[in-house]
Amino acid sequence: MRRSFLFLILLVFTSSCSTKKSDDPQLDDFVKLLSGKFSSKKQSELESGYSAISLINEPIWKGRSGYWLYQELYDEKNSTLMYNQRILNIRRVDSVTLSSVSYIIPNQKKYTNAWKDVSLFNHLNIDSLKIREGCDVYFKKKTSTIYQGKTKKGTCSSSFSEKISYTTGNIVISRKKITSWDRGYDHNGKQVWGKIQGPYKFIRVSEN
């Protein structure tokens, strides 16, 4: 009887440890909102000028310190046609601000559709990543389920074209949707790249 009682105490203690909350529940919740598969297919059917694009944010390096995500945007008609491949590090900046720090991946083609098997990143050294200087996105919580983020103006340079002096990003994250509005500006502050009418709207795709 005593042995059974001791076993019960151990079981309860072990269960409580496995479900222990993080020291930063808000950061945990933000990463959960950001993670998953999203699609702009519905928008492409309703609004002209928008393509059907898949956006995937897949957690990687779960054994390493901090939150790391592999981000991939690809054409839904051709999953090998990449619009973007990045690694994101989600951090807390201060008591009310979270940030997404973006890194360029070396040999990107090697990691095409790597969200299907994130073990491919196990041998990728963090030191081999190149940070996108000035392109951090800073998020603040607007409601219990909505975060709004943006880059600092004029700090995120672009390699797309010599006409683009800098780019900006405005992102809103909620339970079922991510909207992303990326725009590029010339030296005079005139928009020369990106959508004029509004952001891309990525709806969360339910996994069966």
C-alpha positions, -999 to +999 in steps of 0.1 A: +000+000+000+028+024+009+046+016-023+015+023-043+010+056-025+046+066-033+041+056-069+010+078-071+029+108-057+057+103-082+032+100-111+015+133-101+048+150-097+060+138-131+028+149-148+030+183-133+066+187-146+057+177-181+029+203-183+048+231-166+042+264-182+070+284-198+085+314-180+071+335-209+035+322-217+029+352-241+060+343-261+048+307-262+014+317-274+028+340-301+049+312-315+019+289-316-001+315-335+028+320-360+034+282-365+016+262-391+005+262-427-014+291-443-027+298-478-037+329-498-057+308-523-090+322-512-078+358-516-064+349-551-099+337-561-116+369-549-091+397-556-072+402-588-034+405-587-029+381-559-014+346-564-022+314-545+008+311-522+015+287-493+031+301-462+046+276-438+063+284-404+077+252-390+095+250-356+130+236-358+159+231-334+136+223-305+165+211-284+184+244-288+179+276-268+151+299-280+124+297-306+135+290-342+112+285-372+118+276-408+097+298-431+089+290-466+066+306-492+060+287-524+036+287-553+006+263-547+007+251-583+044+242-580+058+236-545+094+238-559+088+274-570+100+294-540+091+330-532+110+330-499+131+308-476+142+321-442+149+310-407+133+331-380+143+336-344+115+347-321+126+368-292+113+390-264+126+426-267+109+441-236+078+438-215+054+446-243+074+438-275+083+406-293+105+404-324+111+381-354+147+382-365+153+369-400+182+349-413+193+339-448+200+302-453+231+291-472+225+267-500+187+274-499+178+249-526+190+221-503+162+230-479+133+232-504+102+218-487+123+210-457+093+216-434+083+180-443+115+168-425+130+194-401+158+169-392+175+183-423+183+214-402+201+194-374+234+197-391+230+234-401+252+256-379+236+288-366+269+306-373+265+298-410+233+319-412+234+355-424+212+379-404+191+403-424+203+435-408+176+461-400+148+437-411+136+427-376+098+428-372+086+442-339+053+429-326+029+442-300-002+425-286-034+443-297-060+419-283-059+386-266-055+368-299-040+395-323-004+407-327+006+435-350+042+439-362+063+461-385+099+468-395+116+500-387+113+525-415+144+528-438+165+501-421+158+470-442+178+472-474+169+452-505+188+432-530+158+428-554+166+459-575+189+489-576+157+510-577+147+499-542+164+517-514+146+499-485+117+477-478+091+476-451+070+448-437+036+451-418+023+418-404-008+410-384-011+376-367-043+361-353-057+326-346-067+318-381-049+343-403-017+360-411-017+392-432+016+404-447+022+436-466+057+440-479+066+471-499+098+486-514+107+523-517+132+543-537+155+570-523+127+596-525+103+575-504+082+565-534+068+530-534+083+511-564+076+474-553+049+454-536+011+456-536-006+490-536-041+479-526-033+459-495-016+429-478-016+393-487-041+373-466-030+339-455-057+317-440-047+289-417-050+255-433-065+228-411-044+197-409-063+165-414 
